[in-house]
Amino acid sequence: MAVAAEVACVLSISHRAAGALLAETYALASSLPLTLAALRSGHISWQHARTMVDQTASLDSAGAAALEAHFLDPDTGNPARGCPVGEMPAHRFKAKARIWRERNHPETLEGRHARSAADRRVEYTPDCDGMAWISAYLPATTASAVWNRTTAIARGLQGQDEHRAPSQLRADVLSAALLTGGGNQDLQGGNKPPLWPHVRNR
């Protein structure tokens, strides 16, 4: 905890972000030697390295080594085809690594999904300028349904007299649904949902 606090202070990032950074660097140093070497040599970016950490997180050591070798070891039996990993845009590499992981994971998708669904949660992260983030880790079908529903309501609110952007409308739709249980009538005319802040005595 103390190390994370020091890193957060030096890098001017949140304590949570510092903890995640330390976890990622530990994974690189302890179990992803090819990725660490490629990062040190400048052949891949930090975003590529983070993708490798993310995609090997639930693999055993043999699976992680196989994923690394597929993308980073040209002498492996079944290397990745096409341009080197470092020459791929980070988002493209992320997609390719995820596909490889899905195809080669020793556990069934059903088993992994059940375990991950049990870890569903909502998280709160303070941000600058009096703002904060609320994020939810949900089954993909549920998250997609929430997104589609908020988007549909937001589009229904758009009109000549509506000046909020779609992203603002989605945020207001979600806030109204959670804080008032209301529908479109709670959002007409730019109405903001009522707030019930939690006051903590110190």
C-alpha positions in Angstrom: 0.0 0.0 0.0 2.8 2.4 0.9 4.6 1.8 -2.4 1.4 2.4 -4.4 0.9 5.7 -2.5 4.5 6.7 -3.4 4.0 5.8 -7.1 0.7 7.7 -7.2 2.4 10.8 -5.7 5.3 10.7 -8.1 3.3 10.1 -11.2 0.3 12.3 -10.2 -2.1 9.4 -10.7 -4.8 7.9 -8.4 -3.9 5.3 -5.8 -6.0 2.8 -7.7 -4.2 3.5 -11.0 -0.8 3.2 -9.2 -1.8 -0.2 -7.7 -2.8 -1.5 -11.2 0.5 -0.2 -12.6 2.4 -2.1 -10.0 0.4 -5.3 -10.6 1.1 -5.1 -14.3 4.8 -4.5 -13.9 5.0 -7.4 -11.4 3.3 -9.7 -13.9 5.7 -8.6 -16.6 8.8 -9.1 -14.4 7.7 -12.4 -12.9 6.0 -14.3 -15.6 6.3 -12.7 -19.1 10.0 -12.7 -20.0 9.5 -12.3 -23.8 7.1 -9.4 -23.3 9.4 -7.7 -20.9 12.4 -8.1 -23.2 10.4 -6.8 -26.2 9.3 -3.8 -24.1 12.8 -3.0 -22.9 14.2 -3.2 -26.5 11.4 -0.9 -27.8 9.9 -3.5 -30.1 6.5 -3.2 -28.4 4.7 -0.3 -26.7 3.4 -0.2 -23.1 -0.1 -0.7 -24.5 1.0 -3.9 -26.2 2.6 -5.1 -23.0 -0.6 -4.3 -21.0 -2.6 -6.4 -23.5 -0.3 -9.3 -22.9 -0.7 -9.0 -19.2 -4.5 -8.8 -19.5 -4.8 -11.8 -21.8 -2.5 -14.1 -19.8 -4.0 -13.2 -16.4 -6.3 -16.3 -16.2 -3.9 -18.6 -18.0 -1.5 -21.0 -16.3 2.2 -20.6 -16.8 2.2 -22.9 -19.8 -0.7 -21.1 -21.5 0.9 -17.7 -20.8 4.2 -18.9 -22.3 2.4 -20.3 -25.4 0.6 -17.0 -26.0 3.8 -15.1 -25.6 5.7 -17.4 -27.9 2.9 -17.2 -30.6 3.3 -13.5 -30.9 6.9 -12.7 -29.8 9.0 -15.8 -30.6 9.8 -16.2 -34.3 11.3 -19.6 -33.7 8.1 -21.1 -32.1 6.3 -23.9 -33.9 3.3 -21.8 -34.7 4.2 -18.1 -34.8 1.7 -15.4 -35.6 1.5 -14.4 -39.2 1.7 -10.9 -40.6 3.6 -7.9 -39.3 5.4 -8.0 -36.0 3.4 -7.3 -32.9 5.1 -3.9 -32.4 4.1 -2.8 -35.8 0.4 -3.5 -35.2 -1.8 -0.8 -33.8 -2.4 -1.6 -30.1 -6.2 -2.2 -30.6 -5.5 -4.7 -33.4 -3.0 -6.6 -31.3 -5.5 -6.7 -28.5 -8.1 -8.2 -30.7 -5.7 -10.8 -32.1 -4.4 -11.8 -28.6 -8.0 -12.1 -27.3 -8.9 -14.4 -30.2 -5.9 -16.6 -29.6 -6.7 -16.8 -25.9 -10.3 -17.8 -26.6 -9.3 -20.5 -29.0 -6.5 -22.0 -26.9 -7.8 -21.5 -23.3 -7.8 -24.9 -21.5 -11.0 -24.1 -19.7 -14.4 -24.0 -21.4 -16.0 -20.6 -22.1 -19.0 -21.6 -20.0 -16.8 -22.3 -17.0 -14.9 -19.0 -17.4 -18.1 -17.0 -17.8 -19.7 -18.5 -14.7 -16.6 -17.6 -12.6 -16.3 -14.1 -14.1 -20.1 -13.5 -13.6 -19.7 -14.3 -10.0 -17.2 -11.4 -9.8 -19.6 -8.8 -11.2 -19.5 -5.5 -9.4 -19.9 -1.7 -9.5 -16.9 0.5 -8.8 -16.6 4.2 -8.0 -13.5 6.3 -8.9 -13.2 10.0 -8.0 -11.9 12.3 -10.8 -10.9 15.9 -11.2 -13.2 19.0 -11.4 -15.9 17.6 -9.1 -16.5 14.6 -11.3 -16.2 10.8 -10.8 -16.5 7.6 -12.7 -19.1 4.8 -12.0 -18.2 1.6 -13.8 -19.9 -1.8 -13.8 -18.4 -5.2 -14.5 -21.3 -7.2 -16.0 -22.0 -10.1 -18.3 -21.6 -8.9 -21.8 -25.3 -9.6 -22.6 -26.4 -7.4 -19.7 -23.9 -4.6 -20.4 -25.0 -4.6 -24.1 -28.7 -4.4 -23.1 -28.0 -1.5 -20.7 -26.0 0.3 -23.4 -28.7 -0.3 -26.1 -31.5 0.8 -23.7 -29.8 4.1 -22.7 -28.9 4.8 -26.3 -32.5 4.2 -27.5 -33.9 6.5 -24.8 -31.3 9.1 -25.5 -32.2 9.1 -29.2 -35.8 9.4 -28.4 -35.1 12.6 -26.4 -33.2 14.3 -29.2 -35.0 17.0 -31.1 -34.9 20.6 -32.2 -35.1 21.9 -28.6 -32.7 19.4 -27.1 -29.2 20.7 -26.9 -27.5 17.9 -25.0 -25.1 15.7 -26.9 -25.9 11.9 -27.2 -23.1 11.1 -24.6 -24.7 13.6 -22.2 -28.1 12.2 -22.7 -27.0 8.7 -22.1 -25.4 9.8 -18.8 -28.6 11.7 -17.8 -30.8 8.7 -18.7 -28.7 6.3 -16.6 -28.6 8.7 -13.7 -32.4 9.2 -13.8 -33.0 5.5 -14.0 -30.9 4.7 -11.0 -31.7 7.7 -8.8 -35.4 8.2 -9.5 -36.6 5.0 -11.2 -38.1 7.4 -13.8 -38.3 7.5 -17.5 -38.3 10.1 -20.2 -40.5 12.5 -18.2 -37.7 12.9 -15.7 -35.3 14.1 -18.4 -37.4 16.5 -20.4 -36.1 20.0 -20.7 -32.6 19.1 -19.4 -33.9 18.1 -15.9 -31.1 16.6 -13.8 -31.9 13.8 -11.4 -32.0 14.6 -7.7 -28.9 13.8 -5.7 -28.6 12.1 -2.4 -25.0 12.6 -1.4 -23.5 10.5 1.3 -22.0 12.7 4.0 -19.2 11.1 6.0 -18.3 12.5 9.4 -14.6 12.7 10.0 
